[in-house]
Amino acid sequence: MTDKNVDEAKGRAKEAAGAATDDNGLKREGKADQARSSVKSAVDRAAETAKSLFGRKRK
C-alpha cells in the first residue's frame, strides 16, 4: 500500500472506531487522516501533470 492509501485506511478505521465508541476526538482524527490522503493524491496528480507538461526535452 502506498502512504496515501495507508492514511485513508487508518482514517476510515479511526472514524469508525470513534463512531462506535461515541468518541468525537477519534472521529475527527479519522477525518483528518482521510483529508491528508486526499491532499497527497492531489499533490501527486499535480506533480504528474507538471512532469508531463514541462518534463519534455526540447530539440
Residue frames as qw, qx, qy, qz and C-alpha x, y, z in Angstrom:
[[0.000, 0.889, 0.459, 0.000, 0.00, 0.00, 0.00],
 [0.361, 0.507, -0.050, 0.781, 1.15, 3.49, -0.69],
 [0.193, -0.089, -0.498, 0.841, 1.45, 6.07, 2.03],
 [0.365, -0.059, -0.048, -0.928, -1.76, 7.82, 0.97],
 [0.679, -0.186, -0.610, -0.364, -3.65, 4.52, 0.96],
 [0.479, -0.162, -0.713, 0.486, -2.42, 3.81, 4.48],
 [0.058, 0.037, 0.289, -0.955, -3.65, 7.23, 5.62],
 [0.545, -0.118, -0.348, -0.754, -7.04, 6.59, 4.01],
 [0.685, -0.196, -0.699, -0.061, -7.43, 3.16, 5.64],
 [0.354, -0.121, -0.606, 0.702, -6.22, 4.42, 9.00],
 [0.205, -0.046, 0.085, -0.974, -8.61, 7.34, 8.81],
 [0.640, -0.194, -0.480, -0.568, -11.59, 5.15, 8.00],
 [0.627, -0.194, -0.718, 0.231, -10.73, 2.82, 10.88],
 [0.186, -0.083, -0.466, 0.861, -10.35, 5.69, 13.35],
 [0.374, -0.104, -0.110, -0.915, -13.58, 7.32, 12.21],
 [0.695, -0.216, -0.598, -0.336, -15.48, 4.03, 12.54],
 [0.530, -0.180, -0.677, 0.477, -14.00, 3.36, 15.97],
 [0.004, -0.005, -0.275, 0.961, -14.88, 6.88, 17.07],
 [0.539, -0.170, -0.306, -0.766, -18.44, 6.45, 15.84],
 [0.698, -0.207, -0.683, -0.057, -18.77, 3.09, 17.60],
 [0.511, -0.278, -0.565, 0.585, -17.46, 4.46, 20.91],
 [0.071, -0.928, -0.339, -0.138, -19.04, 7.91, 20.56],
 [0.556, -0.508, 0.075, 0.653, -15.56, 9.50, 20.70],
 [0.378, 0.910, 0.149, -0.078, -15.71, 12.75, 18.75],
 [0.190, -0.808, 0.482, 0.281, -11.95, 13.29, 19.00],
 [0.525, -0.137, 0.793, 0.278, -11.22, 9.95, 17.37],
 [0.536, 0.661, 0.523, 0.045, -13.76, 10.66, 14.64],
 [0.157, 0.963, -0.109, -0.189, -12.05, 14.00, 13.94],
 [0.363, -0.568, 0.671, 0.311, -8.63, 12.29, 13.79],
 [0.599, 0.221, 0.745, 0.190, -10.04, 9.83, 11.29],
 [0.424, 0.855, 0.297, -0.021, -11.41, 12.60, 9.09],
 [0.076, -0.894, 0.360, 0.255, -8.07, 14.42, 9.28],
 [0.505, -0.280, 0.757, 0.305, -6.21, 11.27, 8.17],
 [0.562, 0.521, 0.625, 0.151, -8.59, 10.90, 5.24],
 [0.223, 0.965, 0.043, -0.133, -8.12, 14.55, 4.31],
 [0.310, -0.691, 0.564, 0.330, -4.34, 14.07, 4.43],
 [0.585, 0.088, 0.757, 0.277, -4.72, 11.20, 1.98],
 [0.443, 0.793, 0.417, 0.037, -6.77, 13.38, -0.37],
 [0.006, -0.945, 0.228, 0.235, -4.15, 16.15, -0.26],
 [0.457, -0.424, 0.702, 0.345, -1.37, 13.67, -1.03],
 [0.579, 0.402, 0.678, 0.207, -3.34, 12.39, -4.01],
 [0.293, 0.935, 0.190, -0.063, -3.91, 15.91, -5.32],
 [0.198, -0.822, 0.444, 0.297, -0.21, 16.76, -4.96],
 [0.560, -0.125, 0.756, 0.315, 0.76, 13.58, -6.79],
 [0.517, 0.655, 0.537, 0.126, -1.64, 14.38, -9.64],
 [0.115, 0.980, -0.054, -0.154, -0.29, 17.93, -9.89],
 [0.373, -0.619, 0.605, 0.335, 3.29, 16.66, -9.96],
 [0.590, 0.172, 0.737, 0.282, 2.47, 14.17, -12.72],
 [0.391, 0.852, 0.347, 0.022, 0.75, 16.89, -14.74],
 [0.080, -0.924, 0.282, 0.244, 3.72, 19.20, -14.33],
 [0.510, -0.342, 0.708, 0.347, 6.09, 16.44, -15.41],
 [0.566, 0.436, 0.659, 0.233, 4.04, 15.71, -18.49],
 [0.261, 0.945, 0.199, -0.011, 3.83, 19.40, -19.42],
 [0.001, -0.942, 0.334, 0.012, 7.34, 20.55, -18.60],
 [0.706, -0.420, 0.553, 0.135, 9.35, 17.36, -18.47],
 [0.818, 0.507, 0.226, 0.151, 9.71, 17.04, -22.24],
 [0.508, -0.385, 0.310, 0.705, 13.10, 17.69, -23.71],
 [0.423, 0.839, 0.067, -0.336, 13.17, 20.39, -26.37],
 [0.822, 0.250, 0.275, 0.432, 15.07, 19.93, -29.62]]
